[in-house]
Amino acid sequence: MGGEPRRGSGGTTRGAADEREERGPVPGREDGRRRTGWWRPAWRTRRWRPAGRTGQRGPARRTPPPPLTYLPFAEGASRRIPQLLVGLALYGFSIALTVRADLGVNPWAVLNQGLERHTPFSFGLLTTLVGAAVLALWIPLRQRPTFGTFANIALVGAAADVGLWLVPHPAGLPVRIALLTAGILLNGFSIAVYVGARFGPGPRDGLMTGLTATTGCSLRTVRTGIEITVLATGWLLGGSVGVGTVLYAVAVGPVAQHSVPKWAYAPRHATT
């Protein structure tokens, strides 16, 4: 029958391409969107596209992680130095809480506990001595210590001894669970605080990065190998391994990651 061809028919006779050219652009398509109407509901025409391509639809773009690389000592020292010292003190105190809980501690604390059983030294002093021994391993790896490295060695062990002196041995399991939970949460938070000061890695983290650069293995492989070796050695020496060790490994990373953006120092002159 005569009349205009049905809109959108796409037939091969005259009317498909020519009619579209004669009618001009369809309203609503100038900006790249498809036209909608009563015969074409909007929900049928919308196409999800990643936000990275169009910038209009899709999930919000992820915020890039804050920089944690080393900054010169004088850069924002009035804020960064107190932040580093407080973070390291809280880190040592958090380790003391997990030790008092007696439900299992992190691998390096397991090693320190094991050494404590065979030496006359306190837990905190052993933490300092182990940190210094690990720092000596930096020499063949050509790692360069920073102010944050020496502050880590000096403060963490001392803060751990103070925490063990202040916190008594708990009597019941509920109190021990509370101490373990508080210790893990505080540990993750304190890591974000002292790492966010950007004074360089501690002796254990520097060992990890140095071995990664020297061996060519992935960071995950090197870190896992170090943690397993330290944990096994400490356990053989009599250190405490338990549910707290597993909970620490699972929980401390997310807690630290959540806290880092709030404490990572950014120079005032840095562009965002």
C-alpha positions as CSV (number, residue, x, y, z in Angstrom):
1,M,0.0,0.0,0.0
2,G,1.1,3.6,-0.6
3,G,2.5,5.7,2.1
4,E,5.8,6.3,3.9
5,P,7.9,3.3,4.6
6,R,7.8,2.1,8.2
7,R,10.4,4.0,10.3
8,G,13.4,1.8,11.0
9,S,12.4,-0.9,8.5
10,G,15.9,-1.1,7.0
11,G,14.6,-2.3,3.6
12,T,16.7,-2.4,0.5
13,T,14.3,-0.2,-1.5
14,R,14.5,3.5,-1.6
15,G,13.7,4.9,1.8
16,A,16.2,3.3,4.1
17,A,19.4,5.3,3.7
18,D,17.9,8.1,1.6
19,E,15.0,8.9,3.9
20,R,17.4,9.1,6.9
21,E,19.6,11.6,5.0
22,E,16.6,13.7,4.0
23,R,15.1,13.8,7.5
24,G,18.4,14.9,9.0
25,P,19.7,13.9,12.4
26,V,17.2,12.3,14.7
27,P,16.6,14.4,17.9
28,G,18.4,12.9,20.8
29,R,21.2,11.3,18.7
30,E,23.4,14.3,18.2
31,D,25.3,13.5,21.4
32,G,25.8,9.9,20.5
33,R,22.7,8.6,22.4
34,R,20.0,6.5,20.8
35,R,16.6,8.0,20.4
36,T,13.9,6.7,22.7
37,G,10.1,6.8,22.4
38,W,6.9,5.0,23.3
39,W,7.9,2.2,21.0
40,R,11.5,2.0,22.3
41,P,11.6,2.3,26.1
42,A,14.7,3.8,27.6
43,W,15.6,0.7,29.5
44,R,15.9,-1.2,26.3
45,T,18.3,1.3,24.6
46,R,20.7,2.0,27.4
47,R,24.0,0.2,27.1
48,W,26.3,-0.1,30.0
49,R,29.8,1.1,29.2
50,P,32.8,1.3,31.5
51,A,33.4,4.7,33.0
52,G,36.9,4.6,31.7
53,R,35.7,4.8,28.1
54,T,32.8,7.1,28.2
55,G,33.1,8.9,31.5
56,Q,29.3,8.9,31.7
57,R,28.1,5.4,32.8
58,G,29.5,2.6,34.7
59,P,31.1,2.4,38.1
60,A,33.1,5.3,39.5
61,R,36.8,5.3,38.7
62,R,39.0,3.9,41.5
63,T,40.9,6.5,43.5
64,P,44.7,5.8,42.9
65,P,46.5,4.7,46.0
66,P,48.4,7.5,47.9
67,P,52.2,7.7,47.3
68,L,54.2,6.0,50.1
69,T,57.7,6.5,48.6
70,Y,60.5,8.1,50.6
71,L,60.5,11.8,51.0
72,P,63.5,14.0,52.0
73,F,63.9,14.4,55.7
74,A,63.2,18.1,55.8
75,E,59.9,17.9,53.8
76,G,57.1,18.5,56.3
77,A,59.3,17.3,59.2
78,S,57.2,19.0,61.8
79,R,54.3,16.7,61.0
80,R,56.0,13.6,59.7
81,I,58.5,13.0,62.5
82,P,55.8,13.0,65.3
83,Q,53.6,10.8,63.0
84,L,56.4,8.3,62.5
85,L,57.3,8.2,66.3
86,V,53.6,7.8,67.3
87,G,53.0,5.1,64.7
88,L,56.1,3.1,65.7
89,A,55.2,3.3,69.4
90,L,51.6,2.1,68.7
91,Y,53.0,-0.7,66.6
92,G,55.2,-1.9,69.4
93,F,52.3,-1.6,71.9
94,S,50.0,-3.5,69.6
95,I,52.4,-6.4,69.5
96,A,52.4,-6.5,73.3
97,L,48.6,-6.8,73.3
98,T,48.8,-9.8,71.0
99,V,51.5,-11.4,73.1
100,R,49.4,-10.9,76.3
101,A,46.4,-12.5,74.5
102,D,48.5,-15.7,74.2
103,L,46.4,-16.9,71.2
104,G,49.1,-16.7,68.6
105,V,51.1,-13.7,67.3
106,N,52.6,-12.6,63.9
107,P,55.5,-14.5,62.5
108,W,58.3,-12.1,63.7
109,A,56.8,-12.0,67.2
110,V,56.8,-15.8,67.1
111,L,60.5,-15.7,66.4
112,N,61.1,-13.2,69.2
113,Q,59.1,-15.4,71.6
114,G,61.1,-18.5,70.6
115,L,64.4,-16.6,71.2
116,E,63.1,-15.3,74.5
117,R,62.8,-18.9,75.7
118,H,66.5,-19.6,75.0
119,T,68.1,-16.2,76.0
120,P,68.1,-14.0,79.0
121,F,66.8,-11.0,77.0
122,S,63.4,-9.5,77.1
123,F,60.9,-9.7,74.2
124,G,61.4,-6.0,73.3
125,L,65.2,-6.2,73.4
126,L,65.1,-9.2,71.2
127,T,62.8,-7.3,68.8
128,T,65.5,-4.6,68.6
129,L,68.3,-7.1,68.2
130,V,66.5,-9.1,65.4
131,G,65.8,-5.8,63.6
132,A,69.5,-4.9,63.8
133,A,70.5,-8.3,62.5
134,V,68.0,-8.0,59.6
135,L,69.4,-4.6,58.8
136,A,72.9,-6.2,58.5
137,L,71.5,-8.4,55.7
138,W,70.9,-5.2,53.7
139,I,74.6,-4.8,53.1
140,P,74.9,-7.5,50.4
141,L,71.6,-6.5,49.0
142,R,72.8,-2.9,48.5
143,Q,69.9,-1.4,50.4
144,R,70.3,2.0,52.0
145,P,68.8,2.6,55.4
146,T,66.9,5.8,56.2
147,F,65.9,7.6,59.3
148,G,62.7,5.6,59.4
149,T,64.7,2.4,59.4
150,F,66.7,3.3,62.5
151,A,63.7,4.7,64.2
152,N,61.9,1.4,63.6
153,I,64.7,-0.6,65.2
154,A,65.0,1.7,68.2
155,L,61.3,2.3,69.1
156,V,59.3,-0.8,68.3
157,G,61.1,-3.1,70.8
158,A,61.1,-0.5,73.5
159,A,57.4,0.2,73.0
160,A,56.7,-3.6,73.1
161,D,58.5,-3.9,76.5
162,V,56.5,-1.0,77.9
163,G,53.3,-2.5,76.7
164,L,54.1,-5.9,78.3
165,W,54.9,-4.1,81.5
166,L,51.6,-2.2,81.5
167,V,49.2,-4.9,80.4
168,P,48.9,-7.8,82.9
169,H,48.4,-11.4,82.0
170,P,44.6,-11.8,81.4
171,A,42.7,-14.5,83.4
172,G,39.8,-15.4,81.1
173,L,39.4,-16.3,77.5
174,P,37.0,-13.4,76.7
175,V,39.6,-10.9,77.9
176,R,42.3,-12.6,75.8
177,I,40.1,-12.5,72.7
178,A,39.5,-8.8,73.3
179,L,43.2,-8.2,73.6
180,L,43.9,-10.1,70.4
181,T,41.3,-8.2,68.5
182,A,42.5,-4.8,69.8
183,G,46.1,-5.7,69.1
184,I,45.4,-6.7,65.5
185,L,43.3,-3.6,64.8
186,L,45.8,-1.3,66.4
187,N,48.6,-3.0,64.5
188,G,47.0,-2.4,61.2
189,F,46.3,1.2,62.1
190,S,49.8,1.9,63.4
191,I,51.3,0.5,60.2
192,A,49.3,3.0,58.2
193,V,50.5,5.8,60.5
194,Y,54.2,5.2,60.4
195,V,54.3,4.1,56.7
196,G,52.3,7.2,55.8
197,A,55.0,9.4,57.3
198,R,57.2,8.3,54.3
199,F,60.5,8.0,56.0
200,G,61.5,4.8,54.3
201,P,61.0,1.1,55.1
202,G,61.7,-0.8,58.3
203,P,64.4,-3.4,58.4
204,R,62.1,-6.3,57.6
205,D,60.3,-4.5,54.7
206,G,63.7,-3.4,53.3
207,L,64.9,-7.1,53.4
208,M,61.8,-8.0,51.3
209,T,62.3,-5.3,48.7
210,G,66.1,-6.0,48.5
211,L,65.6,-9.7,47.9
212,T,62.9,-9.0,45.3
213,A,65.3,-6.7,43.4
214,T,68.2,-9.2,43.7
215,T,66.5,-12.5,42.9
216,G,64.0,-11.2,40.4
217,C,61.1,-13.1,42.1
218,S,57.8,-11.4,42.7
219,L,57.2,-9.4,45.9
220,R,54.5,-11.8,47.0
221,T,56.8,-14.8,46.6
222,V,59.6,-13.2,48.5
223,R,57.3,-12.0,51.3
224,T,55.6,-15.3,51.7
225,G,59.0,-17.1,51.8
226,I,60.3,-14.8,54.5
227,E,57.2,-15.1,56.6
228,I,57.1,-18.9,56.4
229,T,60.8,-19.2,57.3
230,V,60.5,-16.8,60.2
231,L,57.3,-18.5,61.5
232,A,58.8,-22.0,61.2
233,T,62.0,-21.0,63.0
234,G,60.1,-19.3,65.8
235,W,57.7,-22.2,66.2
236,L,60.6,-24.7,66.4
237,L,62.2,-22.5,69.1
238,G,58.9,-22.5,71.1
239,G,57.1,-19.4,70.0
240,S,53.3,-19.1,70.2
241,V,51.5,-20.1,67.0
242,G,47.7,-20.2,67.1
243,V,44.5,-18.7,65.8
244,G,45.9,-15.2,66.4
245,T,48.6,-15.9,63.8
246,V,46.0,-16.7,61.2
247,L,43.8,-13.8,62.1
248,Y,46.7,-11.4,62.0
249,A,47.7,-12.6,58.5
250,V,44.1,-12.2,57.2
251,A,43.1,-8.9,59.0
252,V,46.0,-6.7,59.4
253,G,46.4,-6.0,55.6
254,P,42.8,-4.7,55.1
255,V,43.0,-2.6,58.2
256,A,46.2,-1.0,57.1
257,Q,44.9,-0.4,53.6
258,H,41.8,1.2,54.9
259,S,43.8,3.6,57.1
260,V,46.6,4.5,54.8
261,P,44.7,7.1,52.6
262,K,44.0,9.1,55.8
263,W,47.6,9.2,57.0
264,A,49.7,9.2,53.9
265,Y,51.6,12.5,53.8
266,A,51.3,14.6,50.6
267,P,53.6,17.6,50.1
268,R,51.7,20.9,49.9
269,H,53.2,21.7,46.5
270,A,52.2,18.4,45.0
271,T,49.7,18.6,42.2
272,T,46.5,16.5,42.5
